[in-house]
């Protein structure tokens, strides 16, 4: 019998296919995106597919409370009503225990004691544990829900380690039996390189010029025809309605999301319940099971570490697992360890402060692994910002780079000039395909043959006005525009 996730009357997808893929749910506040995600999570639970939900908004814990139907026995780690406490150091240990026990877990990050830096550490180390240890703990299918995804994979990357962990999960998780659903308010905030890895997309209400423009460009890059039907309606979609663009469905369809079973913690329902959710499902058995699993495991590190070779057998008494005896240290050794720990913490804090106060060039370096093309592009960017000649001097030998400024005249008389007008007007700021540029020129009544547009975009890229990206062409940062009055 096929396991099917029913999202709407006119949309049902294979549960195994969904759970093993990368997916995205986008929508502004109160549009219904978290409702849709928890509806999917309920059905994964029903089919025996465990999930982990990383929740900075403090809403996923209400899966435990019955709403129109039953509540679900998920374990809540951290937050306002935790079953188990949460720290950056304990998170991977707890996640590992949940994997061993086969339970679903909500990692509730909505806690005044946790900073955003703590959020990223928890997400990074937990995802690495899930991704690299799934095979060890049975290799079954699991799924990860990541709320406020832009906190971890923003368009401008500043935490390369956390970005790499989430990007790897979206790109390679299916090979390890782990899928992911990215949940965020606005499309333009999420890193497009990761978003483009998603096979399935639910688009709830989106508003704002930048959001709609970014969304339109993204849909055009994906050859969705016609995107105008979506972008014209998406700003006014009622709560609970969405456009669904799923790999196995084909053309995007407009849907109304079905009701879920657990409690929906929206403002209306919370007010009706006088600020309290219905009595939550008792998960004492699950928590006891996790505690038992935790007792026999060594301390987890703050990040993923490859496991050493075979472990010696652990003595047991009855059904309780006895933890291995740790080496004892005297007071002198303990004092030295505490002092060393304090020095390391101070050094880490110093490096983090230095990084935060650094200039934009550090951000550029952290966004990607540098290669020769990237170095060359950065040299050109800096040279263009300086009207003089950039010279790189070494003791032996000496290298001198002379920069010649390329110029293109903005005019309607030539195709190059019309494309220059698009560049100056910001059309390529977030990246756009040559096909999208061709469509825009036609809309303005200054169209040209599509092969010519492709050829001219390549020419402008060769001249340094555009760069070739995965989503088409992008304007070069810091480009100088001279406006000459006729």
Helices and strands as residue ranges (DSSP letters): E 4-8, E 11-14, H 15-19, E 22-26, H 33-46, E 50-55, G 60-64, E 75-77, H 91-101, E 105-108, H 116-133, E 142-146, G 149-151, H 160-172, G 173-176, E 178-184, G 187-189, H 192-195, E 200-203, H 209-221, H 227-233, G 234-236, E 241-246, E 253-256, H 267-272, H 284-295, E 316-317, E 320-321, H 331-356, H 360-367, H 372-385, E 391-392, E 399-400, H 415-424, H 434-443, H 450-462, E 466-469, E 472-475
